[in-house]
Amino acid sequence: MNNIGTIKHKNILFLQGPMGNFFKKLDSLFVKQGATTYKIGFNMGDSFFANHSNYVAYRDTREHFTAFIKNFLDEKKIDMIFLFGDCRYYQRRAIQTAMKLGLDVFVFEEGYIRPNYITMERYGVNDFSKISRKRAFYDSLDLQEIPKAEDVNYSKLQMVYSAVVYYLVSSLFQQRYPNYIHHREFAAFKEAFFGLRSLTRKFIYPLHEHKYLNIIQNELSKRYFFVPLQTYNDFQILEHSEYKSVEKFIIEVLESFAHSNTSAWLVFKHHPVDRGRKRYTKFIIDQAKLLKIEKKVLVLYDTHLPSLLKNAIGTVTINSTVGLSSLYHGTPTITLGNAIYDIEGLTCKGLSLDAFWHKQLEPDKELVQKYRKFLIDNTQLNGSFYGKLPREFKTLKS
């Protein structure tokens, strides 16, 4: 799924990548290995983090992009495309066009397995992934030990710097790309405010929540269901589920839980990316009060995730990669959206949410091991967008 093969004498296109220098470094490495490369960008942030010798600015409207990319792929005789994410407007049109032309498309995304991994698959990731979702396929694999991933020197500071610079230069020089429409809100000063607020809360929340870790590991251990929230604008929700908002998911979970008559608790945890943007605590507690279950509902922000997973009766998610971590810790897991790991024997596939409160199916440990090994071998790269390049790129065939 993620085997690039020979790149010498290949014509390679980099489309919009993750914010920062990752694609720039990969571009330079491929050139050294004998490839001819191009980079298409849509705003000044893309331009800032590009090698300008091969940079092409797209300044036309969205409606003309499909024709543009088809002509570009034909004219430059492109063999491979590398891009980040498969749900953004430009990326999706580029993938569709390239597949019609029979070209290889490699899609990057945050790691399915974390930390120390990033995802790269042909043609699509998450629900667009081409990997099997049949238990029999993974049952047929040999059980193998999973090698320990090398530390990739992930730098939070580098990630923050990349985001701030990307949004800042894009906003300051927005007139140079007047037709560009970002897939999310695109305001530098607002992003800076969210970043500062997130940093402040990162110090405050652990102080407030310190007492809850002990409660989770003792009094509440195996007496609560865990609900990890996803980011409010996550394409996993918007494209690969029926919810279209985190609030709708929260309401469904609370209403089902209220009617379950279980003595267990319900523990929600915010996504760290939303730390500076969204707080669902008041919304959750207000809904819980309407259902008269507020005394059994706890809302957290920065409590240790593995501890929350290991001590839960079960995990309820839409399709978060936290679900994969839940399976790794042996915790029964149900997905309410489309998830690549929603496979019989792994998740509680086939169970309704109402039934899940009373009957949880533990993940098959051997199947989890086989599935995890397959993911690492076929979809994961031991590297970081804000740290070391994956070692796989340094050993490509020339």
TIMI-697966 format. One record per residue (C-alpha): residue in one letter; x, y, z. Coordinates in steps of 0.02 Angstrom, whole numbers, plus 50000, padded with zeros to 5 digits. Layout:
TIMI-697966
aXYZ...
This chain:
TIMI-697966
m500005000050000n501425012150037n502835004949931i503435018749816g504685008349718t505955016449601i505915035349585k507455038249476h506935046749312k505145048349378n504145064549366i503395068149537l502115081149589f501935087549767l500245095149798q499785104649956g500605095650102p500615097250291m501055114550355g502945116150367n504495109550282f504055091050268f503655091350082k505105103150049k506335090950128l505535076250038d505615085749874s507485089149895l507815071049941f506895064549787v507875076249674k509505069449746q508875051949708g508605056149524a506805061849512t506105077249427t504925086049547y503585099549543k502585108049681i500865115949658g500305128149793f498705137649825n499235151449947m500785160350012g500965147650151d501205134050021s502445145249930f503435149550087f503745131150127a504235126249949n505795124749842h505495139349723s506445131749579n504985120049543y503515129249622v501925132449522a500615144249593y498785140349560r497805156549570d496265152349468t494555147649538r494085130749609e492955127149462h494425127349340f495585116549445t495085099549375a495485105149197f497095113249257i497735097949350k497315086249205n498295097249084f499735098649207l499845079749233d499825076949045e501045090849001k502335086249134k502085067549109i501855065249296d502105047649364m501725050249548i500795062749657f501095065649843l499825075549944f499135077650120g497345072450158d496055066250035c494495076050082r495045093750040y494345100849878y495955101749777q496635085349841r495055075849801r494985082449622a496825078549596i496595060649660q495075057649550t495965064449396a497575054849430m496645038349456k495775040449287l497485042649209g498185027449299l499465037249401d500095032849574v499435044049712f500165043449887v499115051450023f499875056950189e498915058850351e499265058750538g499765041650600y498485027950628i499745021350755r500445034350874p501715040650920n503195039650800y502195035550643i501365044950502t500155037350377m500465035650190e499335025350076r498975024049891y497415033449834g496625036750004v496665035750193n495405032450331d493735027450253f494475029750078s495845017350119k495975001950008i496504989950146s495394975050186r494034975850317k493724957150318r494224947350471a494694932050368f496064941950281y496934946250444d496614929150522s497594921550378l499154931750418d500594924950521l500724931450698q502324941650707e503174952350836i503004971050804p504704979750805k504894994950915a504785011250820e506265023050824d506005039650911v505685052950777n506145068450878y504415076050859s504505094650897k502945103250961l503845119750941q504185116150758m502365111650730v501755127750813y503025138250717s502495130250552a500655133550585v500925151750640v502035155950491y500895146850368y499335156250423l500235172850444v501035173950272s499455167050190s498405180650271l499635194750239f499785190450054q498025184150026q497805196049878r499105186049780y497935170949784p496235179649779n495235164149731y495915152249862i494645144849983h495395135550130h494605119550193r494475127450365e494405144950438f495895154550373a496325168950490a498095171150556f497705181750709k496265170550760e497405155350742a498725163950848f497415167650981f496845149450981g498655143850995l499015155051145r497405149851230s497825131551199l499545133951276t498795142451429r497505128851452k498825115451431f499595121451593i497955124751684y496975108951644p498205096351718l498215106051883h496325105251889e496215087151833h497635079751935k496425072152060y495425063251926l496835051951869n496865043552040i494965041952037i495005034251862q496325021551915n495455016852078e493655020952125l493035021851945s494135008251869k493044997051760r491525007051813y491415019351669f491265020351480f492495031651390v492015043851252p493495052351165l492885067551069q493545071550896t493965088950829y492455099450785n492965101050601d493705083750578f493435076950402q493235060050486i491585066450553l491075077750409e491455065050272h491465047950354s489985048450473e488175053750477y488375065950621k489105081650539s489405088850712v490165083350878e488615089750968k487475077450878f488625063150927i488635068851108i486745069751115e486535052251042v487775044851166l486985053551315e485205048751267s485665030551239f486645030051402a485195038051499h484015024351440s485235010351480n484895010151668t486705005351696s487585009851858a489165014351761w489835031951731l490135040851567v491815049651546f492095061851402k493805068451350h494115083251235h495275081651087p496935090751121v496845099950954d495215108051013r496005113751178g496085131851122r494535131551014k493075121951088r492445117251260y490975105451265t490855104251455k489345115651478f488445107851330i488745090251395i488225094151574d486675103851517q486135089051410a486505076951551k485435087351671l483975086651550l484155067651553k484435067451742i486125058551729e487305073051770k487915064151928k488615050051821v489465060751689l491245067251698v492065078751569l493965079551555y495265088351447d497045082551478t496965067051587h498185053351535l497385044651384p498115026951406s497485026751586l495755031851528l495755017851400k496455004051512n495235007351653a493645009151548i492294995951528g492195000951346t492575015051223v491275023951116t491935033550965i491385039450794n492955033750703s494415041450798t496145033450793v495945032750982g494875017650943l496435008750881s497315012951044s495805006451138l495944989751048y497814989251086h497394990851272g496114976851258t494614988051290p492964983851201t492634997251071i491135002550968t491215014450819l489705024650765g490465030650602n491485022550463a493155016650531i494505006250446y494684995750604d492824992050624i493094973550592e492284958350670g493394952150809l494174969250837t492724980750877c490964976950936k490424977050754g488584972950734l488094978450910s486974993550931l487485007351051d485985003051162a486604985051175f488424990151203w488074996851378h487604979251434k488644968051321q490424971751268l491454960551155e493294960551200p494474962451052d495364946550997k497154949351058e497954939250918l496904947950786v497374964950859q499204960250845k499024954450665y498024969750615r499234981650699k500724973350614f499854974350445l499484992850470i501284996750516d501984986850369n500774993550239t500145010650292q501345017950420l503035026550406n504185028350555g504395047150546s503605063950584f502985079250492y503875089350626g505405078750662k506405065550570l505975060650392p505405042550381r506905031150358e505975022350217f506265037550103k508135037250133t508295019450067l507245020749908k507855011249754s508735022449629
